[in-house]
């Protein structure tokens, strides 16, 4: 859609420049679709264009998610709300699994990245920090491919040092300030697909701080997937669930603000780093690690979504439609919700 708007219809960029911007977007952390919009805005109108494009891309989606978050808090615990989510969650798991398979074809480029992906998944399951997994995976591929280039691996420790400061500032309970830090960390260091956000939130809010349940996390993912806009607006939903409107605002700002600074800093470098061997190696390692994280968190969340024959049937039906058709995922989620409501009305599954 973006290519059609800014290259084909408006002629703001040519194909080569558009591809260069996609490449640089994949080399920096943060939400790729949002950052691509910011890149286009900066190319068109400098820093004002960057801010305008970024805000225009984020704000409508965040407001829609905020409305769903309000409805979830007000009605999510009622039988009808539970029925909708009962049907939606198996679909979400299959959508994430499909994204995992699709990304795997491009992320695993040989035995090295395959080993990194599998090791990352295992490391996540045994409790290793997701940021350490991403950093080590990127460093490993970079080192193996460029061990004859002195200084090539020097780019990794900078990010790790910054992460340690943020990690140390997260306490056992979540205030607005600490909520901001949790999502700032995700926005500043998250590589790969937006679904890797699941691993970050699982580790910070579910496992360590214990202020969010796995079911709430999966519900948040369902809303983030169902609504238009970047998956990172999941932060808006979680912020509202934990701290109302102030929490939603703080979480949304925290997760998106690093992208504005990162895009502003790297867009001018896009032409200079194109086709560099070390950036390609680093990106391959990080992408393989992100793939492993996605696999680990998908398996973990599937245990909460696939709980009986009905949910297994919903999941299988969604998987078949994803494989055989080009239906928008929003229709699949709507269909899952409708089946959940029907199960509630007919007193089937957990509603019987």
N, C-alpha and C positions, 0 to 999 in steps of 0.2 A: 504493500500500500504506500509506504513512504517513497519507494523508488518511483512508483507511478506518479506521485504528487510532485516530487521535487526534481526528478530527472526528465521523465517523459512529458508531463503536462506543463510544468513551469520552466524547465530548463535552467534551474538554479545551479545544478552541478552536472558534470558529465559522468559517464559510467565509471571511468577510471578513478576519479576523485571519490565517488560514492563508495566504491570497493575499498579504497584506501581508508576511508573513515570507518567502515565496518571492521577492517583489520585492527585499527588502533583501538576501537571500542572493545574488542576481545582481549586486548592486552592490559586493560585497566580494570580494577574491581568495580562492582556496582551493577545496576540494572541496565542491560545492554540496549533495550529498546528506548528507554528514557534518555540514555546518553547519546544514542544516535540522533534523536530529535534535537538534543542540545548542540551536537556537532553541526547539524544542518543550520540551526539558528545562528550559531557563531559565524559560520561561513557566509551567511546571508547578511547579517547586521551586527557583527562584533559581539561584545559582551552583553549589550542590550538584547540582541537576538537570542543569545544563549539563555538568558534569564527568562525572556518571554516564551521561547519554545519549551523550555523545561517546565515552567509553571503551567502553561497551557496543556501540556501532556499529562501532568500529575494531578492538578486540582480537580478536574471533573471526576476522574476515577476515584480519588480519595473521598469526595463528597458522596458518591454512590455507595462506596463501601461503608462510610460512616452511617448512612441510612440503614443499611443491612445490619450493621453492628447494633444499632439501637433496637431494631426489630428482634435481633437475636437475644439481647439482654432482656427485653420485655417478654418475649414469647418463646424463646428457644427451649425453655424448660417445660413447656406445656406439651401434652401428647401430640398435637398437630405439628409443633416445631420439631419435636423429636422424630416424628415420622418422616418429615421432609429430609432431615439430615441423615436418617437411617438409610434412605435411598440414594442420597447424593454421595456419601462417603465411598462406597465401592467404585463409583464412576471416577471419582477423583484419583483413587489409587491406580486405576487402569490408565488414566490420562498421563499421570506421572510416569508410569511404567513404559508407556508408549514413547514419551519424550526421552526416557533413559535409553531405549533401544535405538531410537533415531540418532541420538547424539553419539551413541557408542560406535556407530559406523565411521564417524569422522574423528572421534577422540582416540580410539585404539588404532594406532598406525603401525604396530609391530610388537615384537615380544616385550620390549622395554616398557612401552606405555601400557600394554596389557598387564604386566606384572604390577606396575604402579597402581592401576585401577583396582585390581583385586586386593592388593595390600591395603589400599586406602579404605576399602569397604570393611576389611577385617579389623583394621585399626579403629575405625569408628565404632564397631560393635564391642570392642574391648575397652572403650572409653577414652581414646586419645583425642585431644582437642582438634576440632575440625580445621582451625587455622594452622596448626602445626602440620597436619596432614597435607594441606594445600601447599604450604611453603616447602616442605621436604620433598613432595612429589615434583614440584617445579625445579627445585635445586638439583634433584637427582638426575632428571633428564638433561638439564642444562650442563651438569658436570660431565656426564657420560659422553655427550655429543661434542663438548667443547673443551675437553681436558687438555688439549694442546694449545688452547688460547688463554694465556695468562690473564687473570683478572676478570674472566667472563662471568664467574659465579659470584662476584662481589655485590650483585644487586639484591640478594635475598635478605641479609641480616637487617637492613634498614626497616623493612616492614615488620619483622619479628620484634624488633625493639619497640616500635610504636605500639604494636599489639600488646606487649607485656604491660605497658603503662595503662592502657585501657582495661585490660583484664584485671589488673590489681585494683582498679577503682570500683569494680562491681561488688557490692556487698551482698549480704544474705537476703535482704528485703528490698523491694523495689519502690523507691520514691520516684517522683517525676524526673529528678536529675539522673537517677540510676537507670530509669527506663530509657532516657535519652541516650545514655552511654551504651546500653545494650544494642540499640538500633543504629547508633553511630558506628559502632564496631562492625556491624553487619554491612552497612553501606560502604564503609571505608576499605574493607578487606575481602568481601565476598567475590569470588571468581566463578565463572561458569554460568550455568543456567540459573534463573531465579529460583528454581526448585531447590537449589543447594541451601537457600534460606531456611528450609525445613530443618536441616542439620544444626545450623546456628541456633535457632530458636529452641529446638529440642534440648540442646546442651545447656543454654543459658537459663531459659525460663521454666522448663519442665524438670530437668534433672538437677541443676545446681540450685537455683533460687526457689524452685517448687511453688511458683505463684500461678502457674498455668498447667492444666492437665493435658494429657495426650489427646483426649477427646476434643478439648477446646482448641488445641493446635490444629487438629484435622478439620474441625469446623471452620477455623479461620482460613485454612488453605482452600476449602470448598468455596467460601465466599470470594476469596482472591481470584480463584480460577473462573468462577461463574461471571463475575463482573468485568466490564471492559477496562482496558488500561493495564499498566504493569502489574505483575504478580506481587511486586514489593508493597503494593497498597494493603497487603496482608498486615503490615505494621499498623495501619490505621485501625483495622478491626481489633487487633490484639490490644493496642493502646486504649481503645474505648472500653473493652471488656475489663481491663485492669484498673483504669483510672478515669473513666468517663471522657468527656470532650477534651479536657486538658491533656489527658493521656494520649488520645488520638492525635492531637496536634503535635505534641512533643515527639511521639514515635514516628510520625510521618516526616517531620522536619529532620529528625535524627538520621533516618535511613536514606533520605534523598540528598541532603545538603552536601555530602562528600562528592557526589557526582558533578555538581556545578563547578567545584574547584578542580577536580581531576580533568574534566573536559576542557576547562579554560586553560589548563596548563599544557595539555598534550596535543590539542588540535594543531597548533603550529608545527609540531614535530612529526606529523603524520607522513609527510613526504620523505623525511629523512630516515625513518626507521623501516620503511617498506622493504620487505624481502631480506632483512638482516637474519643471519643464521642464529644468533643467540636469542633473539626475541621469539623466533619460531620454536626453538627448543624449550624455552621457558613456558610458552603458551601451551605446548603439547603436554608438558608435565603437569601443569596446573589443570588443564582440561581432563586429563586422565584421572587425576585425583578427585576432581569434582564429580566425575562419573561414578567412582567408587562410593563417594559420600551419598549420592543420589540413590544408589542401589541399597545401601545400608538403611537409610531412613525410610525408603519405600517398603522394605520388608518389615521394618518395625511398625510402621503405621498400618500396614495391611492387617495386622493382628487385631486392631480395633475396628476395622471396617468390615472385614469378611468374617462374620460371626455365626451364620446359619445358612441353610440352603437358599433362602430368598436372596440374601446379599451375595452369595456366590453366583446365583443366577444373574443378578443385576450386573455383577462384575464381568461375567462371561459374555453377556449380551453387549455390554459397552465395549469390551475388547474386540468382539466380532465387528461391530459397527465402525470402530476406529480403523480396523484392518481393511475392511472391504468398502468403505465409503469415505467421502470427504466432508462429512457433517461437521459443522462447527462444534467445538467442545461445549459451548454454552447450551446447545440443544441436547446434548447427551446428559449434561447435568440436570437440565429441566426434566428430561425423561426419567432420570433416576429419582428425582424428587417426587414426580407424579406417582411412580411405583411405590415409593415409601408412603405417600398419603393413602394410596389404595390399600396397602397392607394395614395401615392403621384403621381405616374405616371397616375393613373386613376382619379385623382382630386377628391378623396373621403375625407370624414371627414373634417378636418380643411383646407385641401388643395384645396377644391372645390370652 
